[in-house]
Amino acid sequence: MKSKVNEVIACFNDGFDCSQAILSTYCEEFGLDKETALKLACGFAAGMGRLGETCGAVTGAYLVISLMHGRYLVDDFESKEKTFQLIQEFDKCFNERNESTNCKKLLGFDLRDCDKEKAIVKVREVCPKAIKDAAEILEALLYQI
């Protein structure tokens, strides 16, 4: 499997949010079209709709993991456990690289109560690393790189 890390970063640099960049880059491989992926992931950006909670790159990765392994049959507990195990492993790896999965902590301020120009500069400074880390971890977990 060819790495898509650069595609994820390019998607973010083209103007999409962190969660959108992650999900839309990997979605088609798991049966979801890009337009739906972009719409679905939109509200997860900036720590869940600019609430500053879980980083959008992280939630985008969780969505990809769920697309690949998620339970869709009520009695398929094996898929549910696999999904939870991969999400927990992703969380551990992301925290090792970034010390948090919390958007507000990663950025160092609350996106709801800040100067918009300062926010743009900080997002452009911090988020590409978080997105790159999320994509690399996701690929390592999903494709056993």
C-alpha positions as CSV (number, residue, x, y, z in Angstrom):
1,M,0.0,0.0,0.0
2,K,1.4,3.4,-1.0
3,S,1.5,6.0,1.7
4,K,-1.1,8.8,1.4
5,V,0.5,11.0,4.1
6,N,1.4,13.7,1.5
7,E,-2.1,13.6,0.1
8,V,-3.5,14.2,3.6
9,I,-1.3,17.2,4.1
10,A,-2.1,18.6,0.6
11,C,-5.8,18.3,1.3
12,F,-5.3,20.3,4.5
13,N,-3.1,22.9,2.7
14,D,-5.8,23.2,0.0
15,G,-8.2,24.5,2.7
16,F,-10.0,21.5,4.2
17,D,-10.0,20.9,7.9
18,C,-7.9,18.3,9.7
19,S,-10.7,15.8,10.2
20,Q,-11.7,16.2,6.5
21,A,-8.2,15.8,5.3
22,I,-7.8,12.5,7.1
23,L,-11.2,10.9,6.3
24,S,-11.5,12.1,2.7
25,T,-8.0,10.8,1.8
26,Y,-8.7,7.2,2.9
27,C,-12.5,6.9,2.6
28,E,-12.9,5.6,-0.9
29,E,-10.7,2.6,-0.1
30,F,-13.3,1.6,2.4
31,G,-16.5,2.3,0.4
32,L,-17.3,5.9,1.3
33,D,-17.3,8.6,-1.4
34,K,-15.2,11.8,-0.9
35,E,-18.1,14.2,-0.9
36,T,-19.9,12.4,1.9
37,A,-16.6,12.0,3.8
38,L,-15.9,15.7,3.6
39,K,-19.5,16.5,4.8
40,L,-19.3,13.9,7.6
41,A,-16.0,15.0,8.9
42,C,-16.7,18.8,8.8
43,G,-18.1,19.0,12.3
44,F,-15.2,17.1,13.9
45,A,-12.7,19.9,13.0
46,A,-11.1,22.2,15.5
47,G,-11.7,19.8,18.4
48,M,-15.4,19.1,17.5
49,G,-16.9,22.2,16.0
50,R,-14.3,24.6,17.5
51,L,-14.9,23.3,21.0
52,G,-11.3,22.5,21.4
53,E,-11.9,18.9,22.5
54,T,-10.5,15.9,20.6
55,C,-8.2,17.0,17.7
56,G,-9.9,16.7,14.3
57,A,-6.9,14.7,12.9
58,V,-7.5,12.2,15.6
59,T,-11.3,12.0,15.1
60,G,-10.7,11.7,11.4
61,A,-8.5,8.7,12.0
62,Y,-11.1,7.2,14.3
63,L,-13.6,7.4,11.5
64,V,-11.2,5.7,9.1
65,I,-10.6,2.9,11.6
66,S,-14.3,2.5,12.0
67,L,-14.8,2.4,8.3
68,M,-12.3,-0.4,8.0
69,H,-13.2,-2.5,11.0
70,G,-16.5,-1.1,12.5
71,R,-19.4,-3.3,13.5
72,Y,-22.5,-3.1,11.3
73,L,-24.1,-6.4,12.3
74,V,-25.6,-6.3,15.7
75,D,-24.0,-9.5,16.9
76,D,-20.5,-8.9,15.4
77,F,-18.7,-8.1,18.6
78,E,-15.3,-9.1,17.2
79,S,-15.4,-6.1,14.8
80,K,-16.4,-3.8,17.6
81,E,-13.5,-5.0,19.8
82,K,-11.0,-4.7,16.9
83,T,-12.2,-1.1,16.3
84,F,-11.9,-0.2,19.9
85,Q,-8.4,-1.9,20.2
86,L,-7.1,0.1,17.2
87,I,-8.5,3.4,18.4
88,Q,-6.9,2.8,21.8
89,E,-3.6,2.0,20.1
90,F,-3.9,5.0,17.9
91,D,-4.6,7.2,21.0
92,K,-1.5,5.8,22.7
93,C,0.8,6.5,19.7
94,F,-0.6,10.0,19.1
95,N,-0.1,10.9,22.7
96,E,3.4,9.6,22.6
97,R,4.2,12.0,19.7
98,N,2.1,15.0,20.8
99,E,1.5,14.6,24.6
100,S,-2.3,15.1,24.0
101,T,-5.2,14.5,21.7
102,N,-6.9,17.6,22.9
103,C,-7.1,20.4,20.3
104,K,-7.0,23.2,22.9
105,K,-3.9,21.8,24.5
106,L,-2.2,21.1,21.2
107,L,-2.8,24.7,20.0
108,G,-2.3,26.3,23.4
109,F,-5.5,28.4,23.3
110,D,-9.2,28.2,22.9
111,L,-10.3,28.7,19.3
112,R,-13.7,30.2,20.5
113,D,-12.0,33.0,22.4
114,C,-9.1,34.2,20.4
115,D,-7.9,36.6,17.8
116,K,-8.7,35.1,14.4
117,E,-5.4,36.1,12.8
118,K,-3.5,34.6,15.8
119,A,-5.6,31.4,15.4
120,I,-4.8,31.1,11.6
121,V,-1.0,31.4,12.3
122,K,-1.1,28.9,15.2
123,V,-3.2,26.4,13.2
124,R,-0.8,26.6,10.3
125,E,2.1,26.1,12.7
126,V,0.7,23.2,14.8
127,C,-1.8,21.3,12.8
128,P,0.3,20.0,9.9
129,K,2.4,18.0,12.3
130,A,-0.7,16.6,14.1
131,I,-2.2,15.7,10.7
132,K,1.0,14.1,9.5
133,D,1.4,12.1,12.8
134,A,-2.2,11.0,12.6
135,A,-1.8,9.8,9.0
136,E,1.4,7.9,9.7
137,I,0.0,6.2,12.8
138,L,-3.2,5.3,11.0
139,E,-1.3,3.7,8.1
140,A,1.0,1.8,10.5
141,L,-2.0,0.4,12.3
142,L,-4.2,-0.4,9.4
143,Y,-1.6,-1.7,7.0
144,Q,0.9,-3.0,9.6
145,I,3.7,-0.9,8.1
